Amino acid sequence: MRQAAARHGRALVTGLVRERLDALRRDIRAGRLDGSALESEMAGLPSWVEREAGQRTTTTMRPVINATGVILHTNLGRAVLPETATLRMTEVARAYTTLEYDLAGGERGSRSSHLDRLFALLFPGRAFHVVNNNAAAVLLALNTFADGKEVIVSRGELVEIGGSFRIPEVMRKSGAVLREVGTTNRTRLADYERAIGPRTGLILKVHPSNYRIVGFTEQAALGEVAALGRRRKIPVLMDQGSGNLLDLTRYGIRNEPSVFDALEEGADVVCFSGDKMLGGPQAGLVVGRPDRVTAMRENPLSRALRVDKVTYAALETVLREYARGSAESNLPALRMVTMTREMVEDRARRLIEAVEARAGGTLSLAIVPGVSVPGGGSAPEEGLPTALVTVTSRRLSARAIEERLRAHTTPVIARIERGRVLLDLRTVLEEQEPILAGALVSLE
């Protein structure tokens, strides 16, 4: 026990011993444990404590190698941050900072002031606000403009996204009243106009995110709806979602409107995620008319939804890349989006050469064409041509290979299609390539 206490801490070991003894007492009272069994349990107590202490304090959120080809994989943490951002995050996390302190005046400052200049460069004439995720941004907007009032939404945009985030349910929590218009597949401008009444507080447009309705469809354009809102003096909120700030059509992503598009079409307020196509940390960003955004900032809910100094540091670094015009080359998520199939294939060949130089011959690797996807609810119909590495073995099944890779010291997350394990180097960080090669060699 002394050794366990030295390794894991006296308080933890003492607590575990008490927990185990309490469990044994319950078993004795219930007649489930006799004298010989109790003696055996007590003899095994030190090893039980050692095992439990290790399991309960082991880090569970671990770095993995994302070889799925899903760039913004929600389950794997979405956008990977650039090293410049992680360095800034560490810098501010390890010290006191000027988060809400004005050095020039020697008085309290505003945490949003650290992003004022960058947002002014990117969105001239607009105001901004930052909360902890896009769901929070939508909730805040609904509560600010439509608490106790009606919000008009097309039935075709009453979406549910990952984690059971449903627009109607969020609306109820905000205090707003849902007013559905149109049908699932067709909603015209006239439907919005007929729904406007004395209780209307907001018109909400929602980017369909991770699904599309095709065929006999019609949806009123954001520009038309925004013009209607201006005529009737009703704010229009666009839940853009993905946070795309670039024209990605030249990379094959044609149906993902940008934040700038939404603003140019006339939305009063646009909200979007920080950790999707923007390529930054988890956050909900709000951009729009100064009076509308100021009203959201002044809502008491804003304090409950605000982000910390580490998130501000990361956002500052990421937004600076956009202001400098270097986002595509310096933000990992955008580098992955803009990588050509030929670039991915070059990396795939390099990986195969590294494995074959060390492998014993039971493993077979080959390159086949495939498709990567943006993920994170962005551009659901868009695929990026890629080169996949197929992994087969003379002695292991595809399922066994996938499980072995997932159990590696640095877990490798692959995918299985048609009985083959597939690796997409597009989403594998370059510094992880030697680790991936080692994981493949270990399959021999």
Sequence and secondary structure as in RCSB ss.txt:
>XXXX:A:sequence
MRQAAARHGRALVTGLVRERLDALRRDIRAGRLDGSALESEMAGLPSWVEREAGQRTTTTMRPVINATGVILHTN
LGRAVLPETATLRMTEVARAYTTLEYDLAGGERGSRSSHLDRLFALLFPGRAFHVVNNNAAAVLLALNTFADGKE
VIVSRGELVEIGGSFRIPEVMRKSGAVLREVGTTNRTRLADYERAIGPRTGLILKVHPSNYRIVGFTEQAALGEV
AALGRRRKIPVLMDQGSGNLLDLTRYGIRNEPSVFDALEEGADVVCFSGDKMLGGPQAGLVVGRPDRVTAMRENP
LSRALRVDKVTYAALETVLREYARGSAESNLPALRMVTMTREMVEDRARRLIEAVEARAGGTLSLAIVPGVSVPG
GGSAPEEGLPTALVTVTSRRLSARAIEERLRAHTTPVIARIERGRVLLDLRTVLEEQEPILAGALVSLE
>XXXX:A:secstr
 HHHHHHH HHHHHHHHHHHHHHHHHHHHTT   HHHHHHHHHTHHHHHHHHHHHHHS  S   EE SSBTT GG
GTSS   HHHHHHHHHHHTS   TTEETTTTEE  GGGGGHHHHHHHSTT EEEEESSHHHHHHHHHHHHHTTSE
EEEEGGG  EEGGGEEHHHHHHHHT EEEEES SSEE HHHHHHH  TTEEEEEEE  TT    SS EE  HHHH
HHHHHHHT  EEEEEES   S  GGGT  S   HHHHHHTT SEEEEESSSTT S S EEEEE HHHHHHHHTST
HHHHH   HHHHHHHHHHHHHHHHT HHHHSHHHHHHH  HHHHHHHHHHHHHHHHTT  SSEEEEEEEEEEB B
TTB TT  EEEEEEEEEESSS HHHHHHHHHTSSS EE EEETTEEEEEGGGS GGGHHHHHHHHHTT 
